[in-house]
Amino acid sequence: MARGAEPPDGGWGWMVVLSAFFQSALVFGVLRSFGVFFVEFVAAFEEQAACPIGSALSTKFGPRPVVMTGGILASLGMLLASFATSLTHLYLSIGLLSGSGWALTFTPTLACLSRYFSRRRSLATGLALTGVGLSSFAFAPLFQWLLNYYAWRGALLLVSALSLHLVACGALLRPLSLTEDTVMGGPAAQLTSLLHHGPFLRYTVALTLINTGYFIPYVHLVAHLQDLDWDPLPAAFLLSVAAISDLVGRVASGWLGDAVPGPVARLLMLWTTLTGVSLTLFPVAQAPTALVVLAVAYGFTSGALTPVAFSVLPELVGTGRIYCGLGLVQMVESIGGLLGAPLSGYLRDVTGNYTASFVVAGTFLLAGSAVLITLPHFFSCFSAPTTRPQDLVIEAVDTKVPLPTKEGLGED
């Protein structure tokens, strides 16, 4: 256990960034590329129902054993799937066992990273999440090659071995004890106080709206381009262009989030608004040049909002409640992600094209931007201060959590 009064903004924190980089690659890279095995499973794998469980366990036992256990579960699910004899076996082994393992790894890791950084938090998060884009390019052809040479059972055995590296990533997560932790209480007390925390609840609503429209281009952009008589190969290439731009946006936004004065929520609102506008313009663009420009714009802005979205949460709830806060946010926002693609498909079936699908997706992001404006310190000229232990005393008293002091200022 490392100890410190404040986040060290470096030191072992960079090893946590490295761990998060490989974990984002091994979790979301596998998820995005698993369509070469079972297209129908991809949406189910992205559910994050186990996130609050992982967060609560991390609060109680620290992130290292939780993430290492998640890595074992993710690997074991793939291993058992290689012996499957029915679709039910595949759902239970990959969808339930591996899915639970993935949920137990990602959320505690990002929460641990947030505790190690304060001034450089956005940059550290942006660097960690670049693993998603890089692995998405590498894993799809790798998995196809494995299928061609080893068939699906052999390929799943090798993916199981690859997933076992999550255990090594978890071993890098050294728990950090901060002064703020002493007044936060256990997981139940933290959860109760979060459910009474107005800014946190509004932020959760905002991210759920954003998530509803965020993934629509990755699901339906290729089909939309084919409706415009594009060949499949150039259409897929345009999606790759957006992915490259996404990678650049994550790093650039992470740097800007730490360098630009003012609250990070303001920068998040900017990227979210631009992403929503780019989505609503996709049905209007017809020329190839215009579509390429929009793909680059969407990729950059949608990638840029990701690291700052994770950086806003510690400013709202404090690093002492980041495990429970991040787990709860990811559980609720995943509902939007799961509903967005079916809603987009339904609008396509009703209208006969994807115009309404992209417009509605953009509208969801613009609505999320509007909610972000209501967060505390949004119009402040300086960065929003991270919530301090004494700022949480009134909330904790209201939820009957024993605290060493009774004085403090409530923020909302």
C-alpha positions in Angstrom: 0.0 0.0 0.0 1.5 3.3 -1.1 0.5 6.3 1.1 0.3 10.0 0.4 -1.7 13.0 1.4 -2.4 14.0 -2.2 -2.2 12.2 -5.6 1.5 12.0 -6.6 0.9 13.0 -10.2 3.5 10.5 -11.4 5.8 8.0 -9.9 4.2 4.5 -9.8 1.1 6.2 -11.4 2.8 5.8 -14.8 2.9 2.0 -14.2 -0.8 2.2 -13.5 -1.2 4.0 -16.8 0.8 1.2 -18.5 -1.4 -1.4 -16.9 -4.6 0.5 -18.0 -3.2 0.7 -21.5 -2.8 -3.0 -21.9 -6.1 -3.7 -20.1 -8.1 -1.4 -22.4 -6.4 -3.2 -25.3 -7.1 -6.7 -24.0 -10.7 -5.9 -23.0 -12.1 -3.5 -25.6 -9.8 -4.7 -28.4 -11.1 -8.2 -27.9 -14.7 -6.9 -27.8 -14.4 -4.8 -30.9 -12.7 -7.6 -32.8 -14.7 -10.6 -31.6 -17.2 -10.2 -34.5 -14.9 -12.5 -36.5 -16.1 -15.3 -34.0 -19.7 -14.4 -33.2 -21.3 -11.2 -34.5 -24.4 -11.8 -32.5 -22.5 -11.8 -29.2 -20.8 -8.4 -29.5 -23.6 -6.3 -28.1 -24.1 -8.6 -25.1 -20.4 -8.6 -24.2 -20.5 -4.8 -23.7 -22.9 -5.0 -20.8 -21.3 -3.6 -17.6 -23.7 -4.9 -14.9 -20.7 -6.2 -12.8 -19.0 -2.8 -12.6 -20.6 -1.8 -9.3 -19.6 -5.2 -7.8 -16.0 -4.7 -8.9 -16.1 -1.1 -7.5 -17.4 -2.3 -4.2 -14.8 -5.1 -3.9 -12.0 -2.6 -4.9 -13.1 -0.2 -2.1 -13.0 -3.1 0.4 -10.0 -5.1 -0.8 -8.1 -2.8 -3.2 -8.0 -3.0 -7.0 -5.1 -5.5 -7.3 -6.9 -8.7 -6.2 -10.1 -7.7 -7.9 -8.5 -7.0 -11.3 -6.4 -10.2 -11.1 -9.5 -12.2 -10.3 -11.2 -10.6 -13.3 -8.4 -11.6 -15.5 -8.6 -15.2 -14.4 -12.4 -15.2 -15.1 -12.0 -13.6 -18.5 -9.4 -16.2 -19.5 -11.4 -19.1 -17.9 -14.5 -18.1 -19.9 -12.6 -18.3 -23.2 -11.0 -21.6 -22.2 -14.4 -23.2 -21.4 -15.9 -21.8 -24.6 -13.4 -23.7 -26.6 -15.1 -26.9 -25.4 -18.6 -25.7 -26.0 -21.1 -27.9 -27.7 -24.1 -25.5 -27.9 -24.9 -21.8 -28.1 -26.0 -22.0 -24.4 -22.5 -23.0 -23.4 -21.1 -20.1 -25.4 -23.4 -17.6 -23.7 -22.6 -18.9 -20.3 -18.8 -19.1 -20.8 -18.1 -16.0 -22.8 -21.1 -13.8 -22.2 -21.4 -14.4 -18.4 -18.0 -15.6 -17.2 -15.6 -13.7 -19.5 -18.0 -10.7 -19.5 -18.0 -10.6 -15.7 -14.2 -10.8 -15.7 -13.9 -7.9 -18.1 -16.2 -5.8 -16.0 -14.1 -6.5 -12.9 -10.9 -5.3 -14.5 -11.6 -2.1 -16.4 -13.5 0.0 -13.9 -11.2 -0.6 -10.8 -8.1 0.1 -13.0 -9.4 3.5 -14.2 -10.5 4.4 -10.7 -7.0 3.5 -9.4 -5.5 5.7 -12.1 -7.6 8.6 -11.1 -6.3 8.4 -7.5 -2.7 8.6 -8.7 -3.1 11.8 -10.8 -4.6 15.2 -10.2 -3.0 17.8 -12.5 -2.1 15.3 -15.2 -5.3 13.1 -14.8 -6.7 13.8 -18.3 -3.4 13.2 -20.1 -2.8 9.9 -18.1 -6.4 8.7 -18.9 -6.0 9.7 -22.6 -2.7 7.7 -22.9 -4.2 4.7 -21.1 -7.3 4.6 -23.5 -5.2 4.7 -26.7 -4.9 0.9 -26.2 -8.4 0.6 -27.4 -7.7 2.0 -30.8 -4.3 0.3 -31.4 -5.6 -3.1 -30.4 -8.7 -2.7 -32.5 -6.5 -2.5 -35.6 -4.3 -5.5 -34.5 -6.8 -8.0 -33.1 -9.3 -8.2 -36.0 -6.7 -9.5 -38.5 -5.0 -11.6 -35.8 -8.2 -13.3 -34.8 -9.0 -14.0 -38.4 -5.6 -15.5 -38.9 -6.0 -17.7 -35.8 -9.4 -18.9 -37.2 -7.9 -19.8 -40.5 -5.0 -21.8 -39.0 -6.4 -23.3 -35.8 -10.2 -23.2 -36.3 -12.5 -21.6 -33.7 -11.7 -23.9 -30.8 -7.9 -23.5 -31.1 -8.3 -19.8 -31.7 -10.4 -19.4 -28.5 -7.7 -21.3 -26.5 -5.1 -18.8 -27.7 -7.4 -15.8 -26.9 -7.8 -17.3 -23.5 -4.0 -17.3 -23.1 -3.9 -13.7 -24.3 -6.6 -12.7 -21.8 -4.6 -14.2 -18.9 -2.2 -11.3 -19.3 -4.9 -9.2 -17.5 -3.6 -10.9 -14.3 -0.1 -9.4 -14.8 -1.8 -6.0 -15.5 -3.7 -6.3 -12.2 -0.5 -7.0 -10.3 0.9 -3.6 -11.3 -2.0 -1.8 -9.5 -0.4 -0.7 -6.2 -3.2 0.6 -3.9 -2.8 4.3 -2.9 -4.0 5.5 0.5 -5.0 9.2 0.5 -6.0 11.5 3.4 -9.4 11.8 2.0 -10.2 8.1 2.4 -10.6 8.3 6.2 -13.9 10.1 6.1 -15.6 8.2 3.2 -16.9 5.2 5.0 -17.5 1.7 3.4 -19.0 0.9 0.0 -22.6 1.0 1.3 -22.1 4.4 2.9 -20.4 5.7 -0.3 -23.2 4.4 -2.5 -25.9 6.0 -0.3 -24.1 9.4 -0.3 -23.7 9.2 -4.1 -27.4 8.6 -4.6 -28.0 11.8 -2.7 -25.4 13.8 -4.6 -27.1 16.1 -7.1 -24.1 16.8 -9.4 -23.2 13.1 -9.6 -26.8 12.1 -10.6 -26.9 14.8 -13.3 -23.6 13.8 -14.6 -24.8 10.2 -14.8 -27.8 11.3 -16.8 -25.6 13.3 -19.1 -23.3 10.3 -19.8 -26.2 8.0 -20.4 -27.6 10.3 -23.0 -24.2 10.7 -24.6 -23.7 6.9 -24.7 -27.0 6.3 -26.4 -25.9 8.1 -29.6 -22.1 7.6 -29.3 -21.7 4.2 -31.0 -24.2 4.6 -33.9 -21.5 5.3 -36.6 -19.6 2.2 -35.5 -22.7 0.1 -35.9 -24.5 1.7 -39.0 -22.1 4.0 -40.8 -20.9 1.3 -43.2 -24.6 0.3 -44.0 -25.4 4.0 -44.5 -22.6 4.3 -47.0 -23.7 1.2 -48.8 -27.2 2.8 -49.2 -25.3 5.6 -51.0 -23.9 3.0 -53.4 -20.4 2.8 -51.8 -18.6 -0.5 -52.2 -18.0 -2.4 -48.9 -14.2 -2.0 -48.9 -14.2 1.9 -49.2 -17.0 2.0 -46.6 -15.0 0.0 -44.1 -11.9 2.1 -44.9 -13.9 5.2 -43.9 -14.6 3.6 -40.5 -10.8 3.0 -40.1 -10.2 6.7 -40.9 -12.6 7.5 -38.0 -10.7 5.1 -35.7 -7.4 6.7 -36.5 -8.8 10.1 -35.8 -10.3 8.7 -32.6 -6.8 7.7 -31.4 -5.4 11.2 -32.1 -8.3 12.8 -30.3 -7.8 10.8 -27.1 -4.2 12.0 -26.7 -4.8 15.6 -27.8 -7.8 15.9 -25.5 -5.9 14.4 -22.6 -3.2 17.1 -23.0 -5.7 19.9 -23.4 -7.7 18.8 -20.4 -4.7 19.4 -18.2 -3.4 22.5 -20.0 -6.5 24.6 -20.6 -7.7 26.6 -17.6 -11.3 26.1 -16.4 -13.3 23.0 -15.4 -12.8 19.8 -17.4 -16.6 19.5 -17.7 -16.5 22.6 -20.0 -14.1 20.8 -22.4 -16.3 17.7 -22.3 -19.3 19.7 -23.2 -17.4 21.2 -26.2 -16.3 17.7 -27.5 -19.8 16.3 -26.9 -21.5 19.1 -28.8 -19.1 18.8 -31.8 -19.7 15.1 -31.9 -23.5 15.5 -31.8 -23.3 18.1 -34.7 -21.1 15.8 -36.8 -23.6 13.0 -36.3 -26.5 15.1 -37.4 -24.6 16.2 -40.6 -23.9 12.6 -41.8 -27.2 12.3 -43.7 -26.7 15.7 -45.3 -23.3 14.8 -46.7 -23.3 13.0 -50.1 -19.9 13.8 -51.7 -17.1 11.4 -50.7 -14.9 14.4 -49.6 -17.6 15.7 -47.3 -18.1 12.2 -45.8 -14.3 11.8 -45.2 -14.2 15.2 -43.4 -17.2 14.2 -41.2 -15.6 10.8 -40.4 -12.4 12.6 -39.3 -14.4 15.1 -37.3 -16.5 12.5 -35.6 -13.5 10.3 -34.9 -11.5 13.1 -33.3 -14.3 14.6 -31.2 -15.7 11.3 -30.1 -12.3 10.1 -29.1 -11.5 13.4 -27.4 -14.5 13.3 -25.1 -13.5 9.9 -23.6 -10.6 10.8 -21.4 -12.1 14.0 -20.1 -15.4 12.1 -19.3 -13.4 10.0 -16.8 -11.6 13.1 -15.5 -14.7 15.0 -14.6 -15.9 12.4 -12.0 -13.1 12.8 -9.4 -13.8 16.6 -9.5 -17.5 15.9 -8.6 -17.2 13.1 -6.0 -13.6 13.2 -4.8 -11.0 10.5 -5.2 -12.1 8.8 -2.0 -15.4 7.7 -3.7 -14.1 7.2 -7.2 -14.4 3.4 -7.1 -18.1 3.4 -6.3 -18.8 6.4 -8.4 -17.2 5.1 -11.5 -18.8 1.7 -11.2 -22.2 3.2 -10.7 -21.8 5.6 -13.7 -20.7 2.8 -16.0 -23.5 0.5 -15.0 -26.2 3.2 -15.7 -24.6 4.6 -18.9 -24.3 1.1 -20.4 -28.1 1.1 -20.6 -27.8 3.9 -23.2 -25.2 2.1 -25.1 -27.3 -1.1 -25.3 -30.5 0.8 -26.4 -28.8 3.1 -29.0 -28.1 0.6 -31.7 -31.6 -1.1 -31.6 -33.3 2.3 -31.7 -31.2 3.3 -34.7 -32.1 0.0 -36.5 -35.8 0.5 -35.7 -35.7 4.0 -37.2 -34.0 2.6 -40.3 -36.8 0.0 -40.7 -39.5 2.6 -40.2 -38.1 5.3 -42.5 -36.2 3.2 -45.0 -32.9 5.1 -44.5 -30.5 6.2 -41.8 -31.3 9.9 -41.8 -33.5 9.7 -38.7 -31.0 7.3 -37.0 -28.1 9.8 -37.2 -30.2 12.8 -36.4 -31.6 11.2 -33.3 -28.2 10.0 -32.2 -26.8 13.5 -32.5 -29.7 14.8 -30.6 -29.0 12.5 -27.7 -25.4 13.9 -27.5 -26.6 17.5 -27.7 -29.1 16.7 -24.9 -26.2 15.3 -22.8 -24.2 18.5 -23.5 -27.1 20.6 -22.1 -27.1 18.6 -18.9 -23.4 19.1 -18.4 -23.9 22.9 -18.2 -25.7 22.4 -14.9 -22.7 20.9 -13.2 -21.0 23.0 -10.4 -18.3 25.5 -11.4 -19.1 25.1 -15.1 -18.9 28.8 -15.7 -15.9 29.3 -13.4 -12.8 31.0 -14.8 -10.6 28.4 -13.1 -10.4 24.7 -12.9 -13.0 23.1 -10.6 -11.5 22.0 -7.4 -11.6 18.3 -6.6 -14.2 17.7 -3.9 -12.4 17.6 -0.6 -13.3 15.5 2.4 -14.7 18.4 4.4 -17.0 19.3 1.5 -18.7 15.9 1.8 -19.4 16.0 5.6 -23.0 17.4 5.3 -23.9 14.7 2.7 -22.4 12.0 4.9 -24.3 13.3 8.0 -27.5 13.2 6.0 -27.0 9.6 5.2 -26.1 8.7 8.8 -22.4 7.9 8.2 -20.4 8.5 11.4 -17.6 11.1 10.8 -14.9 12.7 12.9 -16.2 16.2 12.3 -19.6 17.9 11.9 -18.6 21.0 10.1 -18.2 21.6 6.4 -19.7 23.1 3.4 -22.1 21.2 1.0 -21.6 22.0 -2.6 -25.0 21.2 -4.1 
